[in-house]
Amino acid sequence: MVEASLLQFAEVRGKLIFVNFIPREEINERLSDERVNNEMLKLEMMFNEEPSMVGASARLQVIGK
């Protein structure tokens, strides 16, 4: 798809790395706590570009230029 749009691959990021490890039945309750939500967001932003963590993510974001 990247080649079809005439873009060159620039980088890949992982999305929702740590949230994946929260049991499904607890996600809404835990993330509704503003402190927990902010901490999870900080972690996600710190590690979403780390190549060793990308494989653990729920989704990949491919960035082209």
MOPAC internal coordinates of N, CA, C and O (Angstrom, degrees):
PM7 1SCF
backbone

  N    0.0000 0     0.00 0     0.00 0    0    0    0
  C    1.4472 1     0.00 0     0.00 0    1    0    0
  C    1.5320 1   110.32 1     0.00 0    2    1    0
  O    1.2310 1   120.09 1   141.07 1    3    2    1
  N    1.3326 1   117.43 1   -38.93 1    3    2    1
  C    1.4595 1   120.55 1   179.52 1    5    3    2
  C    1.5249 1   109.76 1   -62.95 1    6    5    3
  O    1.2310 1   120.24 1   136.76 1    7    6    5
  N    1.3378 1   117.15 1   -43.24 1    7    6    5
  C    1.4649 1   120.51 1   179.60 1    9    7    6
  C    1.5212 1   111.29 1   -64.51 1   10    9    7
  O    1.2310 1   119.70 1   141.37 1   11   10    9
  N    1.3171 1   118.18 1   -38.63 1   11   10    9
  C    1.4622 1   121.59 1  -179.05 1   13   11   10
  C    1.5250 1   111.76 1   -64.39 1   14   13   11
  O    1.2310 1   119.80 1   153.71 1   15   14   13
  N    1.3071 1   117.99 1   -26.29 1   15   14   13
  C    1.4636 1   121.19 1  -179.47 1   17   15   14
  C    1.5295 1   112.29 1   -93.45 1   18   17   15
  O    1.2310 1   120.70 1  -173.33 1   19   18   17
  N    1.3265 1   116.27 1     6.67 1   19   18   17
  C    1.4685 1   122.54 1   179.80 1   21   19   18
  C    1.5278 1   112.96 1    63.72 1   22   21   19
  O    1.2310 1   120.41 1  -155.60 1   23   22   21
  N    1.3063 1   116.83 1    24.40 1   23   22   21
  C    1.4623 1   121.51 1   176.03 1   25   23   22
  C    1.5209 1   109.24 1   -96.51 1   26   25   23
  O    1.2310 1   120.72 1   -28.14 1   27   26   25
  N    1.3010 1   116.22 1   151.86 1   27   26   25
  C    1.4540 1   121.43 1   173.55 1   29   27   26
  C    1.5254 1   108.37 1  -102.97 1   30   29   27
  O    1.2310 1   121.06 1   -39.60 1   31   30   29
  N    1.3109 1   115.58 1   140.40 1   31   30   29
  C    1.4580 1   120.85 1   179.05 1   33   31   30
  C    1.5274 1   109.95 1   -58.96 1   34   33   31
  O    1.2310 1   120.39 1   -48.14 1   35   34   33
  N    1.3273 1   116.86 1   131.86 1   35   34   33
  C    1.4626 1   121.57 1   178.55 1   37   35   34
  C    1.5321 1   110.90 1  -113.37 1   38   37   35
  O    1.2310 1   120.36 1   130.91 1   39   38   37
  N    1.3365 1   116.92 1   -49.09 1   39   38   37
  C    1.4645 1   120.57 1  -179.69 1   41   39   38
  C    1.5167 1   110.48 1  -166.99 1   42   41   39
  O    1.2310 1   121.37 1   -11.65 1   43   42   41
  N    1.3171 1   114.99 1   168.35 1   43   42   41
  C    1.4600 1   121.15 1   175.66 1   45   43   42
  C    1.5240 1   107.51 1  -129.26 1   46   45   43
  O    1.2310 1   121.15 1   -38.64 1   47   46   45
  N    1.3230 1   115.41 1   141.36 1   47   46   45
  C    1.4663 1   121.45 1   178.64 1   49   47   46
  C    1.5183 1   108.76 1  -127.57 1   50   49   47
  O    1.2310 1   121.21 1   -29.01 1   51   50   49
  N    1.3035 1   115.29 1   150.99 1   51   50   49
  C    1.4510 1   120.87 1   175.06 1   53   51   50
  C    1.5169 1   109.81 1   -96.86 1   54   53   51
  O    1.2310 1   120.53 1   -37.71 1   55   54   53
  N    1.3047 1   116.59 1   142.29 1   55   54   53
  C    1.4625 1   121.61 1   177.75 1   57   55   54
  C    1.5269 1   108.52 1  -120.00 1   58   57   55
  O    1.2310 1   121.26 1   -42.02 1   59   58   57
  N    1.3007 1   115.19 1   137.98 1   59   58   57
  C    1.4719 1   123.10 1  -179.90 1   61   59   58
  C    1.5218 1   111.94 1    60.34 1   62   61   59
  O    1.2310 1   121.52 1  -119.80 1   63   62   61
  N    1.3151 1   114.70 1    60.20 1   63   62   61
  C    1.4659 1   120.15 1   178.84 1   65   63   62
  C    1.5210 1   110.35 1   -77.44 1   66   65   63
  O    1.2310 1   120.15 1   123.23 1   67   66   65
  N    1.3197 1   117.32 1   -56.77 1   67   66   65
  C    1.4624 1   121.21 1  -172.55 1   69   67   66
  C    1.5221 1   113.04 1   -83.32 1   70   69   67
  O    1.2310 1   120.00 1   151.08 1   71   70   69
  N    1.3130 1   117.61 1   -28.92 1   71   70   69
  C    1.4634 1   120.39 1   178.73 1   73   71   70
  C    1.5288 1   110.29 1   -61.07 1   74   73   71
  O    1.2310 1   120.30 1   151.43 1   75   74   73
  N    1.3355 1   117.03 1   -28.57 1   75   74   73
  C    1.4708 1   121.19 1   178.09 1   77   75   74
  C    1.5148 1   113.17 1   -59.47 1   78   77   75
  O    1.2310 1   120.17 1   156.37 1   79   78   77
  N    1.3238 1   117.28 1   -23.63 1   79   78   77
  C    1.4563 1   120.46 1  -176.21 1   81   79   78
  C    1.5247 1   113.22 1   -90.73 1   82   81   79
  O    1.2310 1   120.12 1   177.44 1   83   82   81
  N    1.3297 1   117.38 1    -2.56 1   83   82   81
  C    1.4704 1   121.02 1   174.70 1   85   83   82
  C    1.5235 1   107.02 1   -85.31 1   86   85   83
  O    1.2310 1   119.83 1   -51.12 1   87   86   85
  N    1.3226 1   117.93 1   128.88 1   87   86   85
  C    1.4697 1   119.43 1   178.10 1   89   87   86
  C    1.5364 1   110.64 1   -54.52 1   90   89   87
  O    1.2310 1   121.02 1   -43.69 1   91   90   89
  N    1.3175 1   115.66 1   136.31 1   91   90   89
  C    1.4654 1   122.51 1  -175.26 1   93   91   90
  C    1.5287 1   112.57 1   -50.16 1   94   93   91
  O    1.2310 1   120.23 1   139.54 1   95   94   93
  N    1.3214 1   117.16 1   -40.46 1   95   94   93
  C    1.4598 1   119.99 1  -177.45 1   97   95   94
  C    1.5349 1   113.05 1   -72.83 1   98   97   95
  O    1.2310 1   119.88 1   170.25 1   99   98   97
  N    1.3360 1   117.83 1    -9.75 1   99   98   97
  C    1.4638 1   121.41 1  -178.48 1  101   99   98
  C    1.5300 1   113.85 1  -108.72 1  102  101   99
  O    1.2310 1   119.58 1   172.28 1  103  102  101
  N    1.3222 1   118.40 1    -7.72 1  103  102  101
  C    1.4701 1   121.23 1  -173.35 1  105  103  102
  C    1.5286 1   112.12 1   -57.80 1  106  105  103
  O    1.2310 1   119.87 1   126.50 1  107  106  105
  N    1.3235 1   117.85 1   -53.50 1  107  106  105
  C    1.4749 1   120.10 1  -176.84 1  109  107  106
  C    1.5225 1   112.29 1   -59.37 1  110  109  107
  O    1.2310 1   120.91 1   136.26 1  111  110  109
  N    1.3173 1   115.86 1   -43.74 1  111  110  109
  C    1.4671 1   119.69 1  -179.12 1  113  111  110
  C    1.5272 1   111.03 1   -64.00 1  114  113  111
  O    1.2310 1   120.26 1   133.18 1  115  114  113
  N    1.3054 1   117.10 1   -46.82 1  115  114  113
  C    1.4679 1   120.14 1  -177.24 1  117  115  114
  C    1.5278 1   112.02 1   -67.95 1  118  117  115
  O    1.2310 1   120.31 1   135.20 1  119  118  117
  N    1.3322 1   117.02 1   -44.80 1  119  118  117
  C    1.4615 1   119.35 1  -176.64 1  121  119  118
  C    1.5213 1   113.13 1   -76.57 1  122  121  119
  O    1.2310 1   119.62 1   168.34 1  123  122  121
  N    1.3227 1   118.34 1   -11.66 1  123  122  121
  C    1.4660 1   119.88 1   175.12 1  125  123  122
  C    1.5327 1   111.01 1   -76.61 1  126  125  123
  O    1.2310 1   120.61 1   164.05 1  127  126  125
  N    1.3274 1   116.44 1   -15.95 1  127  126  125
  C    1.4610 1   121.56 1   173.84 1  129  127  126
  C    1.5341 1   107.28 1   -78.61 1  130  129  127
  O    1.2310 1   120.01 1   -64.71 1  131  130  129
  N    1.3225 1   117.59 1   115.29 1  131  130  129
  C    1.4671 1   122.07 1  -173.75 1  133  131  130
  C    1.5323 1   112.40 1   -57.84 1  134  133  131
  O    1.2310 1   120.10 1   141.07 1  135  134  133
  N    1.3116 1   117.42 1   -38.93 1  135  134  133
  C    1.4651 1   120.80 1  -179.91 1  137  135  134
  C    1.5254 1   110.75 1   -64.33 1  138  137  135
  O    1.2310 1   120.55 1   133.31 1  139  138  137
  N    1.3243 1   116.56 1   -46.69 1  139  138  137
  C    1.4751 1   121.08 1   178.91 1  141  139  138
  C    1.5249 1   109.80 1   -63.63 1  142  141  139
  O    1.2310 1   120.66 1   135.76 1  143  142  141
  N    1.3293 1   116.34 1   -44.24 1  143  142  141
  C    1.4635 1   120.84 1  -179.91 1  145  143  142
  C    1.5246 1   110.93 1   -58.91 1  146  145  143
  O    1.2310 1   120.01 1   134.68 1  147  146  145
  N    1.3254 1   117.58 1   -45.32 1  147  146  145
  C    1.4643 1   121.50 1   179.77 1  149  147  146
  C    1.5230 1   111.93 1   -64.29 1  150  149  147
  O    1.2310 1   120.24 1   140.11 1  151  150  149
  N    1.3262 1   117.14 1   -39.89 1  151  150  149
  C    1.4642 1   120.75 1   178.67 1  153  151  150
  C    1.5298 1   111.13 1   -66.28 1  154  153  151
  O    1.2310 1   120.68 1   139.06 1  155  154  153
  N    1.3246 1   116.31 1   -40.94 1  155  154  153
  C    1.4722 1   119.91 1   178.39 1  157  155  154
  C    1.5249 1   110.27 1   -64.50 1  158  157  155
  O    1.2310 1   120.38 1   139.30 1  159  158  157
  N    1.3148 1   116.88 1   -40.70 1  159  158  157
  C    1.4625 1   120.72 1   178.63 1  161  159  158
  C    1.5304 1   110.73 1   -62.53 1  162  161  159
  O    1.2310 1   120.30 1   137.43 1  163  162  161
  N    1.3278 1   117.04 1   -42.57 1  163  162  161
  C    1.4670 1   120.60 1   177.62 1  165  163  162
  C    1.5266 1   110.91 1   -59.64 1  166  165  163
  O    1.2310 1   120.86 1   134.30 1  167  166  165
  N    1.3306 1   115.97 1   -45.70 1  167  166  165
  C    1.4680 1   120.02 1   179.11 1  169  167  166
  C    1.5183 1   111.56 1   -61.98 1  170  169  167
  O    1.2310 1   120.88 1   134.20 1  171  170  169
  N    1.3290 1   115.92 1   -45.80 1  171  170  169
  C    1.4712 1   120.11 1  -179.96 1  173  171  170
  C    1.5239 1   110.94 1   -59.24 1  174  173  171
  O    1.2310 1   120.28 1   136.12 1  175  174  173
  N    1.3267 1   117.07 1   -43.88 1  175  174  173
  C    1.4590 1   121.12 1  -178.82 1  177  175  174
  C    1.5316 1   111.77 1   -68.82 1  178  177  175
  O    1.2310 1   120.28 1   147.30 1  179  178  177
  N    1.3213 1   117.07 1   -32.70 1  179  178  177
  C    1.4623 1   120.55 1   179.56 1  181  179  178
  C    1.5243 1   111.98 1   -69.73 1  182  181  179
  O    1.2310 1   120.37 1   143.80 1  183  182  181
  N    1.3307 1   116.90 1   -36.20 1  183  182  181
  C    1.4550 1   120.43 1  -170.87 1  185  183  182
  C    1.5281 1   115.46 1  -109.64 1  186  185  183
  O    1.2310 1   118.97 1   177.36 1  187  186  185
  N    1.3334 1   119.57 1    -2.64 1  187  186  185
  C    1.4631 1   119.36 1  -173.94 1  189  187  186
  C    1.5250 1   113.70 1   -68.91 1  190  189  187
  O    1.2310 1   119.51 1   164.87 1  191  190  189
  N    1.3303 1   118.54 1   -15.13 1  191  190  189
  C    1.4555 1   121.54 1   177.11 1  193  191  190
  C    1.5281 1   112.21 1  -105.65 1  194  193  191
  O    1.2310 1   119.99 1   179.18 1  195  194  193
  N    1.3060 1   117.63 1    -0.82 1  195  194  193
  C    1.4651 1   122.20 1  -178.56 1  197  195  194
  C    1.5386 1   109.26 1   -76.45 1  198  197  195
  O    1.2310 1   120.12 1   -66.28 1  199  198  197
  N    1.3425 1   117.37 1   113.72 1  199  198  197
  C    1.4691 1   120.08 1  -175.78 1  201  199  198
  C    1.5246 1   114.45 1   -53.56 1  202  201  199
  O    1.2310 1   119.89 1   144.05 1  203  202  201
  N    1.3101 1   117.82 1   -35.95 1  203  202  201
  C    1.4639 1   119.71 1  -178.34 1  205  203  202
  C    1.5268 1   112.56 1   -71.92 1  206  205  203
  O    1.2310 1   119.67 1   164.92 1  207  206  205
  N    1.3307 1   118.23 1   -15.08 1  207  206  205
  C    1.4617 1   122.06 1  -179.03 1  209  207  206
  C    1.5302 1   113.19 1  -101.59 1  210  209  207
  O    1.2310 1   120.19 1   161.47 1  211  210  209
  N    1.3179 1   117.25 1   -18.53 1  211  210  209
  C    1.4697 1   121.31 1  -174.87 1  213  211  210
  C    1.5250 1   111.45 1   -57.41 1  214  213  211
  O    1.2310 1   119.89 1   141.69 1  215  214  213
  N    1.3183 1   117.82 1   -38.31 1  215  214  213
  C    1.4640 1   120.99 1  -178.58 1  217  215  214
  C    1.5109 1   114.10 1   -65.22 1  218  217  215
  O    1.2310 1   119.67 1   161.15 1  219  218  217
  N    1.3127 1   118.23 1   -18.85 1  219  218  217
  C    1.4604 1   121.97 1   179.80 1  221  219  218
  C    1.5131 1   112.58 1   -89.89 1  222  221  219
  O    1.2310 1   120.24 1   178.74 1  223  222  221
  N    1.3215 1   117.15 1    -1.26 1  223  222  221
  C    1.4679 1   120.19 1  -174.55 1  225  223  222
  C    1.5246 1   111.94 1   -81.86 1  226  225  223
  O    1.2310 1   121.33 1   -20.59 1  227  226  225
  N    1.3293 1   115.07 1   159.41 1  227  226  225
  C    1.4616 1   121.32 1   178.56 1  229  227  226
  C    1.5291 1   111.07 1   -76.82 1  230  229  227
  O    1.2310 1   120.69 1   147.73 1  231  230  229
  N    1.3267 1   116.29 1   -32.27 1  231  230  229
  C    1.4667 1   121.12 1  -179.41 1  233  231  230
  C    1.5237 1   109.44 1  -139.47 1  234  233  231
  O    1.2310 1   121.67 1   -25.70 1  235  234  233
  N    1.3076 1   114.40 1   154.30 1  235  234  233
  C    1.4576 1   120.62 1   175.24 1  237  235  234
  C    1.5275 1   108.93 1  -111.72 1  238  237  235
  O    1.2310 1   121.10 1   -37.22 1  239  238  237
  N    1.2927 1   115.49 1   142.78 1  239  238  237
  C    1.4598 1   121.61 1   175.03 1  241  239  238
  C    1.5232 1   105.64 1  -117.05 1  242  241  239
  O    1.2310 1   120.53 1   -64.68 1  243  242  241
  N    1.3285 1   116.58 1   115.32 1  243  242  241
  C    1.4656 1   121.53 1   178.64 1  245  243  242
  C    1.5157 1   106.74 1   -97.63 1  246  245  243
  O    1.2310 1   120.86 1   -50.63 1  247  246  245
  N    1.3203 1   115.95 1   129.37 1  247  246  245
  C    1.4551 1   121.22 1  -176.36 1  249  247  246
  C    1.5275 1   108.10 1  -113.15 1  250  249  247
  O    1.2310 1   121.15 1   -51.29 1  251  250  249
  N    1.3182 1   115.41 1   128.71 1  251  250  249
  C    1.4544 1   121.81 1   178.93 1  253  251  250
  C    1.5176 1   109.88 1  -119.03 1  254  253  251
  O    1.2310 1   121.36 1   -16.76 1  255  254  253
  N    1.3244 1   115.00 1   163.24 1  255  254  253
  C    1.4584 1   118.27 1   176.99 1  257  255  254
  C    1.5159 1   109.40 1  -138.43 1  258  257  255
  O    1.2310 1   120.10 1   180.00 1  259  258  257

